[in-house]
Amino acid sequence: MEQQTKKVNKPMFWVGLAMVVVTAALLFVDFGTWFIAIGILGLVAMGASKYRPMK
């Protein structure tokens, strides 16, 4: 059997993390629905990157 290797995308993880942090900071200043959409996109980017820093 072929061994499948996971391609890890670290920059996408860090960009996703930055999006989530910025969204959290902006929610303290002003409430808007587009902040939540940006935060969700950040979470998706973190999950899709397949990078697990605690593993």
C-alpha contacts under 8 A as a table, 3 or more apart, distances in Angstrom:
res1	aa1	res2	aa2	distance
6	K	50	K	7.50
7	K	50	K	7.31
8	V	49	S	5.95
8	V	50	K	5.37
8	V	51	Y	5.40
9	N	12	M	5.61
9	N	13	F	6.68
9	N	49	S	4.82
9	N	50	K	6.68
9	N	51	Y	6.38
10	K	13	F	5.09
10	K	14	W	6.40
10	K	49	S	6.59
10	K	51	Y	6.05
11	P	14	W	5.18
11	P	15	V	6.11
12	M	15	V	5.12
12	M	16	G	6.06
12	M	45	A	6.10
12	M	46	M	6.62
12	M	49	S	5.73
13	F	16	G	5.13
13	F	17	L	6.17
13	F	45	A	6.23
13	F	46	M	4.45
13	F	47	G	7.59
13	F	49	S	5.49
13	F	50	K	7.99
13	F	51	Y	6.61
14	W	17	L	4.95
14	W	18	A	6.12
14	W	46	M	7.46
15	V	18	A	5.05
15	V	19	M	6.21
15	V	42	G	7.32
15	V	45	A	7.66
15	V	46	M	7.93
16	G	19	M	5.04
16	G	20	V	6.34
16	G	41	L	7.33
16	G	42	G	3.93
16	G	43	L	6.13
16	G	44	V	7.50
16	G	45	A	5.08
16	G	46	M	5.12
17	L	20	V	5.17
17	L	21	V	6.23
17	L	42	G	6.26
17	L	43	L	7.40
17	L	46	M	6.67
18	A	21	V	5.09
18	A	22	V	6.06
18	A	42	G	7.57
19	M	22	V	5.23
19	M	23	T	6.07
19	M	38	I	6.62
19	M	39	G	6.02
19	M	41	L	7.82
19	M	42	G	5.09
20	V	23	T	5.06
20	V	24	A	6.19
20	V	38	I	7.41
20	V	39	G	4.76
20	V	40	I	7.70
20	V	42	G	5.43
20	V	43	L	6.90
21	V	24	A	5.13
21	V	25	A	6.24
22	V	25	A	5.09
22	V	26	L	6.09
23	T	26	L	5.12
23	T	27	L	6.17
23	T	35	F	5.53
23	T	36	I	6.98
23	T	38	I	6.72
23	T	39	G	5.53
24	A	27	L	5.26
24	A	28	F	6.88
24	A	39	G	7.78
25	A	28	F	5.55
25	A	29	V	7.02
26	L	29	V	5.14
26	L	30	D	6.01
26	L	31	F	7.56
26	L	35	F	7.22
27	L	30	D	5.37
27	L	31	F	5.35
27	L	32	G	7.53
27	L	35	F	7.05
28	F	31	F	7.45
31	F	35	F	7.57
32	G	35	F	5.69
32	G	36	I	7.36
33	T	36	I	5.40
33	T	37	A	6.68
34	W	37	A	4.98
34	W	38	I	6.28
35	F	38	I	5.19
35	F	39	G	6.27
36	I	39	G	5.02
36	I	40	I	6.22
37	A	40	I	5.14
37	A	41	L	6.27
38	I	41	L	5.09
38	I	42	G	6.23
39	G	42	G	4.97
39	G	43	L	6.35
40	I	43	L	5.07
40	I	44	V	6.26
41	L	44	V	5.04
41	L	45	A	6.14
42	G	45	A	5.07
42	G	46	M	6.23
43	L	46	M	5.09
43	L	47	G	6.26
44	V	47	G	5.14
44	V	48	A	6.00
45	A	48	A	5.11
45	A	49	S	6.11
46	M	49	S	5.41
46	M	50	K	7.38
46	M	51	Y	7.60
47	G	50	K	5.97
47	G	51	Y	7.76
52	R	55	K	5.56
